[in-house]
Every structure is written in C-alpha cells, then in structure tokens.
Amino acid sequence: MMEALSSTSQTGKLMSNLFRHLPSMDSVLDALSGHSSLAELPRPMLRELVTSFLDSLRQDIRSGAIQSEDELQLKALLPGLIAFVRAQSRPHFRRVLNGTGVVIHTNLGRSILAPEAMSAVADACANYSNLEFDLETGERGSRYSHVEQLLCKLTGAEAALVVNNNAAAVMIVLGTLAQGREVIVSRGQLVEIGGSFRIPDVMEKSGARLVEVGATNRTHPQDYEQAITENTGALLRVHCSNFRIIGFTKEVHAEELVQIGRRHNIPVFEDLGSGSLSHFYGGELDEPTVQETVAAGVDVVSFSGDKVLGGPQAGIIVGRREYIERIKHNPLNRAMRIDKMTLAALEATLRLYLDENSVKAKVPTLRMISATAEELEQRADVLSSLVAERYPQLSVSTAPGQSRVGGGSFPERNLPTTLVRIATPQGQHVDALRTALLNTTPPLVGRIEDNKFCIDPRTLRDDEFELLAEVLGEALDAMPLSS
Ligand SMILES: *Cc1c(COP(=O)(O)O)cnc(C)c1O
C-alpha cells in the first residue's frame, strides 16, 4: 500500500517536471516563423493550432506516452508540429488528383477549364468589366449579350440565355412555359439525376403539372396526342442521362414530337442534360448534339455548361426567340443569374468551339474523352515506370481497363484504357493505401480493383505524373507499418 502510494507520487513529480519542460508559445511561434509556408497563416489561426498541439503534448505526458525531457525539446517536436499545422491549416476546398478515369466526375468538380477560360476568369476578377455596360452607347447593357450571339452561331438557335445550372434552367423553362398548366412527358423519361434532381419533383416546384404518358419501355406518338388538352402548356423530352432502357423499346423522336406540338400549337422543350456540341463516336451510342436538336425543330433546349461542353457550371437555354424572351423576363431569372466569372469562362470556352479542328485538343474534357487506347497505354507505361523506379517496394503493373465519361453522359459507353495497378507490400492492406492517399497534398483519388490500387491516366495530365509519384511517397510514409 505504502509502496504504491509513493510510486504514484513519484510519477506525479516526474510528470509535473515534464510539464515544466513544455516549450512556451512564444518559442514555438518563433521557431515556426522561419518556415515561409507557415508564416503566411493568419496569426490567430497559428496560435490556436499551437495551443492545441501543446494540449496534445500535455495529454501525452499524462497518459505516459511522453516520458522524457528529450522528447519535449523544440527541435524534436518541430517536424511533427509543422506537419500538424500544415494539415490543420489547409484550405477545406482544395485540389485533388483524379485517377478515377471518370472524366466528368460530379464529386470532383466535373469539367476542368481550358487555359483560355481560366485566364478570362482571372481577367474578369481582377478588373472592372463591361458586364452590364454597353460600350457602344455608354449605357446599361445586358450580361447575356456576351454569349448569346456565340451560342446562336454554334447551335443554330434564334436566341439564348444562361442561368446558374441546368437544374435551374429546367425549372425556369417549365415555370415560364407551363405555370399552372400541364406538361406531358413519357414515363420512360422521368429521370432522377442524383443529388435530388428528379423530373417529377422539379416539375412540381416549377408550378407545372406533370402528365405521364406511355409505359416505361414504350411510348408512342398517339400517347402524347391523346393526353393533350386545352390546358397543356408544353411537351417535354428528357435525355436519359444516366441509364438506358434496352430491349423492347420505343421512344418518340424529337422530330415526331415537334410535329405533334406544331399541330396543337404547343411548345416542345427538351432537357438534353449533357448537351454536346460535337460528335464523339458516330453510330448508335452517340448522342444527338444541341445543333441537331435545334434543327429538329425543338422550341427550347437546355443543357449543362460543365458536362460534355467542358466549361463552367451553367445552365444554357437556347431556342425560339419568343420563348427565350419570356424566360428572360421571368422574375426567377434574377435569382438564377450567372456571375461574371462564369460568363468569362463560358465565353472563352465557347470561342474554342468556333474551330472544330482544334476544339478537341483544347477543351480538357473533350481531350480526355477522345484520348485513344494507344495513347493511354503509352501514358500508363510512362506512369507505371516512374512509380516502379521510385518505389521498388511496390509491385506495379499495367492492365487493360475501362474509363467512363460520367456526368450522365454516354451511360453505356465504357472507354478502353490502360490502368496502372499498384499492389501494396506483404501485410499492408490496399485499403490503407487508398485512405492514406486521401490525406496527401494534394490527395489522389483512384479505385480498387482485384485488391490493387488502380490509377487511370485518362483523367491525369502528363504534368501531374511527377506530383502523383510524390504523393504516393507521402502516403507510403504515413501508412502504418505491417506487423
Ligand atoms: C445533369 C442533368 C441535369 C442537371 O444539370 P446541372 O447542370 O447539374 O444542374 C438536368 N437534366 C439532365 C437530363 C441532366 O443530365
């Protein structure tokens, strides 16, 4: 009993002694000031982080994890402290390396912009602009004027308007054409896009009433005909972005629906979803372009700016002038308007489409979608040699695989690629590597197949390979050693 007591008090004495060796706030801040990457941090943030680091040291002393003064020397603490401050002070929203091979990955920011678009954004942000100023008259102008002509030229439409995203576009088109009225849509096109965008729900919120016709797999022209009443506000077609109905199917083509609309004097609206301006594959799996949809006579067409188009987030609406004018004057439009950065990026991206021959090389999304299997095999070889040379402990190989366009485009179309596959050393779990890679700077997102960590070069630039090799090293250092 006595012995136990005295040994406890001895430990207590040792501990309080250790507490006294904790470095002071000032000495820590002083030591950190020599690190340029940390010196830029807001002072209060730095203090707060140091406080919590010192708190964790106290915790370690109490638990016995720290037992000697040596461990509390500033020099010994510094590497851990710097890593801690770096990790805790990173911006929350940050860059990642996309090794998934999903080109339009909604969770990873969809399309990345062409350099031309990025510099237009930088210019628009750094300076005043003619956003809503007419330089010919010196009076107030319209923010839509900057892209309307370009959109009309590229799509063949009479007029155009841009809102925040395609979900907003669908909402405002329906709300303008069919507020309090019926909108007829095929049961095969009652799409859910994800992120709670469902056509029936959007329809309800827009103030239009949904009238479903046909069956899931088959809808005929007479299904629409028979559903038309004096209260019909629009006929709607929705692109089946993320699924295909195959087998015994029948869809009413845009041309047919336009004929029905014309006969009854009812506008036809098509939500194209991805809305491509170029053909990729030809044949059955290709999707109709915006131009083709406009040419088919569809009165209003909407699509996203950041899916296959490869621009900024936006909802682009093109079509007949009378309808576009009505949509522009809908008060909701003010709540959905795009900002100057989007406008700058969109105009610059659309301008690249003026040259059909170079656009696929210049717009990153198009370039990644059109990368050939041979090119990807070569790039996978380069990446895998780089990784294998740098980390001999890993077993690195390449194997044929599939990439996807994503973003609700070409749902059935898998694109052939070559994957770089990394097997973790004996005893280390591939899942530990995957997790460690989510914590590197920048994080690397890939996928696990056959118990190997797989990286698809399709969604990485050549100039990211070196960085990828570095973060792999960072992850390996951070992984718990096999036992
Ligand atoms: C993606 C998509 C939308 C939503 O577009 P956002 O730009 O993400 O708002 C709407 N309809 C269809 C058919 C889509 O594929």
The ligand as a Gaussian input file, in Angstrom:
#p B3LYP/6-31G(d) Opt

LIG

0 1
 C      -27.187000      16.738000     -65.305000
 C      -28.601000      16.893000     -65.715000
 C      -29.399000      17.912000     -65.179000
 C      -28.879000      18.844000     -64.130000
 O      -27.906000      19.689000     -64.663000
 P      -26.948000      20.530000     -63.666000
 O      -26.128000      21.363000     -64.604000
 O      -26.187000      19.540000     -62.888000
 O      -27.845000      21.363000     -62.820000
 C      -30.697000      18.014000     -65.596000
 N      -31.206000      17.155000     -66.516000
 C      -30.468000      16.162000     -67.067000
 C      -31.109000      15.237000     -68.044000
 C      -29.130000      16.002000     -66.689000
 O      -28.390000      15.018000     -67.206000

